[in-house]
Amino acid sequence: MARTVARVIVDALSELGVSQVFGVVGDALNPLTDAIRTTDDVQWVGCRHEEAAAFAASAQSQLTGRLGVCMGTVGPGSIHLLNGLYDAAKSRTPVLAIAGQVPLTDLGSDTFQEVDNDALFSDVAVFRATLTSPDQLPLLLETAVRNALGRKGVAVLTVPGDIGDRELADDRPARFSLTSPTTRPEVGAVRRAAALLDRADRVTLLVGKGSRAAREDVLALADRLAAPMVLTLKAKEGLEGDNPFQVGQTGLIGNPAAASALEDADVLLLLGTDFPYRDWYPKGRTVIQVDTEATHIGRRVPVEIGLVGDVGATVGELLTQLTAREPGSDGARDRAHLEQARARFDSWREGQARLASPGHDKGLTGRLRSALDNREHGIRPEALAAAVDRAAAEDAIFTSDTGMATVWLSRFVEMRGSRRLLGSFNLGSMANAMPHALGAQCLDLDRQVVAFCGDGGLSMLLGDLLTLKTHSLPVKLVVFDNRRLGMVKLEQEQAGLPEFGTVLDNPDFAAVATAMGITGIRVTDPAKVEDAVRTAFATPGPVLLDVLTNPDEVAVPAKPTVEQGWGFAVAKMKEFVRSHSGDGQAD
């Protein structure tokens, strides 16, 4: 019996190991969702918003390396996928989006809900095509999947409403056969890089996500070079725990030890990172960069030697080329640069630990104590993040909303053991933490998944809390409820502007969760944070922990400037004057 278009697509997804498809049902998708209904090993996860579906598919792809799949029906349904698909595209992870379309006979007539999907997805997708005949399968599907997997991006296959239930005249199984080759740099370039590193007095490594699979070789290289290791946020996973060379992150969410390690180096070695913030690279340093993408070499900072290849293979070659300089021997490499960086990092961490102490504010006296008493009360977000770190499982998956929630996760949650980390770290979207967690939890109901949610981000896709409830997904949502768009507030104040437009009139999120049938816990007392976190993690099923945090808590960047400090002071004075003139924002 000949298979339908829908059956061919769903059978292929099953063959590819796709376990869930996320989306919202409707018209053009009906043949496809019905095929999923009758397929044992592919589950339909109905979401309340297609954006959440795309984020969930992106999360699954990033965690597994396999294809993530989402669906949106005709017109608005497909449009709603865009932000989540951009997250996948910017994260360079393979996702297949199946988009509904009006019937073929109506294409081009500007009929109800008609949108040109091929134009709509032209920027976000590495491949896009509209299925106009059953005879295009399975070839068109194979092409879409190969592009998504091979080019690590988004592929969009549009299926008109009158195509899905049509049968193929010449049916055959889909064939995807894909391998991931290991690339190695040119031998002469490796020798030049090794010679340059041998001559250097102070080397610092800037290590990114592309190094995670080569952890042992990267640590061996850091030891050989006596080099401190600055980690990008995405390199926390896999490289932060049990690493005597790492000194945390740089950039706005970073710390002064990491900034100094970069500034003090005479040679900077970039491993598997496309760290985009040019202002945070030191000026005038000799730079060696290792990346699988030739187009990434030198696009953030001028590069002396570019090595195009996998980090593991490249570092392995470098280790064979570097001169052995054993500690204690003549010509041994001076380890002062590494030791100073680590000492600065340890000192900074001790200060951060004091901030996370529930009794920190009580220990302050005088005018500062009085100022704290007069501000809007709230729990220190540092204390909340540190409590989560202590209570979470060693194999927990963390997701984080863009903004201050990511700052606190970066500084207070260690990616030790087999912990995983997801965030919209390239696109920088709000509202990603909860749907990322949704996708992650679907992969393994027995693994702990913890979402660091900003109150602004959570509000955007609040309806998909019901998806967690419907599918009994035991995600633990930790809400940093500071009643603010906190990162925007900080940006405004650093620029000398008074806070404006950032105040959020939030509901009691715990009560909202309870009304949805989800366990809700609200915390307003700093002394109860630790117990509340442990209770939330011990409670079966989904839990929303709503913690009222201090909206005035400031995350000092790695290299605060005089201009930023002056701008902050000016902004605070303006806010003070406005609040006493009756022209302030309503809190």
N, C-alpha and C positions, 0 to 999 in steps of 0.2 A: 504493500500500500504506500502510495506517494505521501511524503510528508509536506506539511504546510510551511510557509515562510516562518511563522512563529515557532513551530516545532523544531525546525532546523537551527534557529538561533538559540533556543533554550537548551537543546541537546548539546550544542557546541559550548555553551557556558558551563554545563555540567562536566564536559570533558576537560575544560580548562581549570576545573577545581573551584569554580565560583560557588560559594556556599549561600550567599545572600544577594538579593537584588533589592535596592532601595528606591522608593518612588511613591507617587500618588496615582491611583488607578484612574482610568477614563478613556472613553471613545477609542481613539486609534490604538491604544495600548491593550484593549480588551483581549484580542487573540493571544497576545504575548503573556499577559497575566494568567489567562486560562491555561496556557501551556505550562507555566510555572506551577499552577495549582495541581497539575497532574504529574509533576516531576518530584520524585522523592528526595533527591539530594540538593535541590535548589529551593531556598525559602524566599518568599515574598515578604519584605518588611515595609508595610505601609506607613508612610510618614505623614505629618500634618503640613509640611512645607517641602517643596522640592529642593530648596537650598540645603536643608538638613540632610536630605537624601544624598546629595552630591558630596557634602562634607563627610558623611559616613562612608561612602564608597572610597573617597580619598584616604581616609584613615585606614581602612582595611588594606588598601594597596600599599601604603607606606609601611605598615607593620609586617606584611607578608612578602612583598615584592611581586605578588601576583596581580592579576587584573581585578580592579574594583569595578562594579557595575551599578549604574543608576538609570532611572527612566523618568521622563517627563512627557506629558501628553501634549496635544496640539496647542500652539500659540503660547499663552501665559505659562502653562505647565513647563514647557521647554525653556522659556525665558528665565523662570525661577531657578533653573539649574546653574545659571552662569557663575555666580559668585563662588559656589563650591567647586565648580570645574576650574575656575581660575586658581583656586587654592591648590588643586592637584597639578595644574600646569606649572605653576611657580615652584612647586615642590618636586617637580620632575618625577612624577609617579604615574604609572599606567592606569587609566580609567577609561572605560567604554560607557558612553552615554547613548542610550537609545531614545530618540526623540520622536514623538508622534507628529503627524502632519495631516492636513486635510486630504480627502480623496484625490487621486490623480486627476480625475475629470474636473476638479475645481481648482487645481493649481494655476496660479497666474490670474485668477479672476477677482482677487481681493475679497474673497468670501469671508464669512465669519471666522475669526480667530486665525486666519492665514498669516503666517510669518515666513519669511525666507530663511530657513534654518541654515542653509549653506553660507549665507551672508552673516547671519547672527553669530555663528560659531567660528567665523574665519580667523579671528585673532587668537582664540583660546585653544584651538584644536590643531594637532599636527596632521590630522586627517579628518575629512568630513565628506559625506556623500549621501545622496538620497536614493533609496531603493525604488526603482520604477518598474521592475519586472522580477518575478520569481526566478527567472533564468539567471539573474545576477548572483544568486547564491549557489554554493557557499563562498564563491570567490571574493565578493565584495566584503563579506564578513571577515574572511581570512585576512584580507588586506587591512581592514580597520584594526583588527587585533594585533597584527604584526607591527603596524605603525605605533600603536600604543605601547606595546611591550618593547619593541626595538628602539624607539625614539624617546621612551620614558615620558609619555605625555598623554594628552586627551584625544581620543578618537570619537567622533559623533556619527552615528548611523541613523538617518531619518527614515521612518517607516510610515508611509501614507496609510490612511484609515481603511482603504480598500485593498491593501496588499497583504496584510498579516495572515489572513485565513486562506490565501490562495495556495494551491499545490504546485510543487516543482515538477516540471516535465522530466528533467534529467537529474535525479537525486544522487548524491554521493556524500560520504562522510567528510566533514571539514578536517583539514590538515593544517596544523599551525607550526610544527617543527621550528623551534627557536633555541639558539644557544647564546650564552653571554661570553664573548671572547675576553681573554686577558690581554691588555695592551702593555707594551714595554717601550720605554723611551729609547732614543738613539744612544748607542754606547758611548760615543765621543762626548755627548752632552753630559752624561752621567759622570764621566771622568773629570770634566771641567768643573762640574758642581762639587765633586768630592775634593778636588784640589782647592777650590775656593773655601770650602768648609774647613779643611785642614789648616789653612792659613788664618782663619778667623779666631779672634780672641773671645768674642762673646756672641753666641748664637742663640736666638730665640725661635721656637717653633710656634706658628699659628696653625692650629689643627682643626679641621672641619669634619663634617659628616662623612666625606669620602675616605676617611682614615679608620672608620670604626671597625671594618673587617680585618684591619691589619694591626690591631692593638699591640700585640707582642713585639712586632718589628718596630713600630713607632716608639714604644717605650725603650727598646734596645738602642735605637738611634739617639733618643734624648739622653740616655745614660752615656753613650759614647761621646756625644758632643757636650756633655754637662750643660744641657740647654733646658731652661724653663719652658713649659708648654702652656701657651694661652689657648683655651678652648673656645670655639664658637658655641653658641647655645645648642645647636644640633649635635655637637660633639660631646656634650655632657653624657648622653647615653653611650655607654660602652667604653668611655675613656676617662670619666671622672673618678669613679670608685677605685680605691686601692692603687692610686697613681701618685708616686712621690715626686713627680716632676710638674704636675699641673698647678696653675696659679689662677684658675677661674677664667671669667670672661672679661673682655674689654668692651668699649662702647658705652652707650647710655645706661645699660643695665649692668655694667661691669664694675671692676674694683681698681683701686690705685696700684695694687701690686702687679696686676696684668698690664696696666698702662705703662708702668715703669719698666717691666720686663721687655716690652717692645721698644721703648725709647732708649734703653741702655744698650741694646744690641748693636753690633756693627754689621751682622748678617741676619737677615730674617728669612726663614724657610717656611713657605706656605705649603701645607700638605692637605690636599683634598678639600679646599675651601674656596668659595667665591665670596668671601666676606665683603658685603657691598658698601660699607661705610668708609668712604675715602678719608674723611677727616680724622679717623682714628688710626690710620697707618702713620708711622713715624716718617719724617721727611729725610731724604738724603741717605737712606740705608741701602746696602746691597741686598737684593732680593732674589731668591731662587723660588720658583713655583712649580709644584707638581699637581697636575690635573689631567683627568681623562679627556677633557674637552679642550682642543687647541684654541678655540675662540675665547676661553676663559683666561688664558695666559696674558697677563699684563693689562687687563681691562680695569683693574681697580687701583693698581700702583705700578710704577715702572719696574720691569723685571730684567735682571741681568742674564739669568739662564732659565729657560722654560723647559720643563721635562714633561712631555705628553705621554701619560701612561697611568696605569693603576697604581695607587699608593703602595699597596703591598709589594708588587713586583719592583717598583722603583726604589723603595726604601731597602729592599733586599739587595739590590744591586749596589746602592750607595754603601751599605755596610761592608760589602766585600772590597770596595774601593778605598774607603777611608783608612788612614794610617792608624794602626793600633797604638793607643797611648795609655797604657795601664796606669791607674792611680799609684803614686809612689815611685814610679820609674822616671828616668831622665826624659824630659820632654812631655811629661804627663800634662794633660789639659787642666788648667786652673778651673776649679769648681766654684769660685767666689760668686760669679754671676748667678748661677743656679741657687746657691745658698742664700744670697741676699734676696732674691725674688721670693723664695719660699718663706724666708723669715718675715718679709713684708706681708705676704699672703696670710701667714699664721696670725700675725698681729691684727690684720683687718678682720679675720674671722672671729677672733676673740671679742673685738668690738661689736660685731654683728650679733654674736651670741648674747652679749649683755642687752642689746636692744630687744632680743626675743624673750628675755626674762619677764614673766608676768609682773614682777615687783619692780621693774626698772623705773617707772615714773614715780613710785612711792619713795625712791631713794633720792630724788631731786629736792632741792631746797631753794628758798629765797624767791627771787623774781621769776625764775624759770618755773618753779612749782606753781606760783600764782598764775602765770600765763597759761599753764596746762589746765589749771582748774577752770579758767574762763573760756577755754576753747570748746568746740563741739565735742562731746564725749564719744569715745569709741575705743574698741580694742585694737592694740597694736597688730597690724597685719603680719609683722615679723613673727610675733608669738604664735599666730594661727598657722603660718606656713611651717614653722619649726615643729609644732605639735603634730601636724600631718606627717612630716618627715619621720618623726619618731614612731608613729602608730602604723604607718603604711607597710604593706608587705614588701619583702625584698624582691619580689617579681611583679610589683604593681605596674600598671600602665598609667602614666599621667598625661592628661591633656590640659592645655592652658589657653585661656582667652588672651588675645592681644591687649596689651596695656599693663597696668600695675600688677595684675595677677601674675603675669609672666616675670616681672621684676622679682616678686617675692619668691616664686618658684626657683628662679635662677640662683638666688642667693641663699635659700634656706632648705631646699630639697636636694639631697645628694642622689645622683643616679648610680647607686651602688648595686651590687648583685646583678640580677637580670632585669632590672627596671627598664621600662621603655618611656619615651617622651615624644609627644606629638603637639604641634601647634601650628598656627598659620604664620610661620616664621619668615616666609618670603613675601607672601601677599600682604600680610599684616591685617587680615580681616578681623572684625569683631564677630562675636557669636559663634565661634568655631568649637569651643571647648566641649559643650554638651553634645552636639552631633558627632564630633570626632569620637567622644566616649561611647556614644551609641553604636557606631560602627565597630569600635574596638571590642566592646563587650559581646557583641554578636559572635565574634570569633571564638570566644571561650567564656562560657557562663560561670566557670569556677575560678577565673583569674580576677583579681581585684583591679578595678578601673576607677581612678580618681580624677575628677574634673575640677580644675581651678577656674571658677567662673567669676568674671566681673559682673556686677549688677547690671551694667548697661548692655553687655553682650548677652547675658542670659535673657534679658527682657525681649531682645529682638526675635528670638525663636522659641519663646516660652511655650508655645503650643506643643512642641515636640517632647515636652515632659510626658505628655500622654502616650507617646510612642514607647518611652521607657516602661510606663505602667502596663500598656497593652501587651507588650512582649516579655514582661517580667524580667527586665534587664537590671541587675543589681548594681548599677552605677552609683557611686557616691559623689554627689555634687557639693563642692565646698564653695559657698558664695561669699566673696569679699564685698560685703554690702557697705560701701562707704558713701552711698547716696551721691555719687559723683561720677563723671567721666574723668577719672583720676589722672590719666596720662595727659589729656588735653588741658586740664587744670594746671598741671606742672609745666607744660609747654608755655601756656599763657603767662604764668608768673615768672618763668625764667626770661621771657622777653620783655618784662616790665609792665605787662598788662594785668589789670585786675581780673580775677576770675569772673567769667560771664558765660552763661548758656550751658554750664556743666552740671548744675544741680539736678538730681533725679528725684522725682516724687515717687518713691518706691512703695509697693505694697509690702505686707509681711509675707516674704517669699515662702517661709515655712508653712504659713496658713494656706497659701495658694497651693503648695504641694499637697498638703493634707486634703484639701478640697478635691484634688485630682486622684486621691487614693494612694498617694506616696507618703512615706514617713517624712515629716517635716520637724526639724529641730531649730529653734531660734536661740541665739546666745547674745546676751548684752553685758555679761559680767566676765571680766578677764579671768577671774579665779575659776570659772567653769569651762574654759576652753578645752583644756586637756581631756577632761572627762567626757565632754560633748563629742569630741573627735573620736574617742575610743568607742563611745556608745554608737555613733553613726556607723563606724566600720564594722561593729559587731552585729548590727541589725540586718536581718535578711532582706533581700529585695532592694529596690532603689530608695535612696535616702537623700534629702536635700538639707544640708546644714547651712543655715542662714546666720552669718556672724556679722554683727554691726561693727565695722572697723573704723578706725580714725581717718576721716577724710583729709586731715592736714599732715599726715605722715609723708615725709619727703624722702625719696631715694636719691642720694647724692651720687652723681655720675663719677666715672673713674677719674676724669680730669676736670674738675669744676673750674670754670674760668672766672676771672674778675667780673666780666660782663654779665655772666649768669648770676653771680652773687648779687651784683648791684641791681640787676633787673628784678630779682626775687624780692629784694628789700623795697624797691620802689613799688612793686605790685602789692606787697603786704600793706604798705602805707596807704595806697589808694583804696584797698579793701577796707582798711580801718576807717578812713574818712567816709567812705560811702556807707558803711554799716551804721555810722553815727549820724548820718544826715538823712536816714530814712529812705535811701535810694538803693539799698542792697537787694540781692536776690532773696527770694523767700526760701528758707531752708525747710 
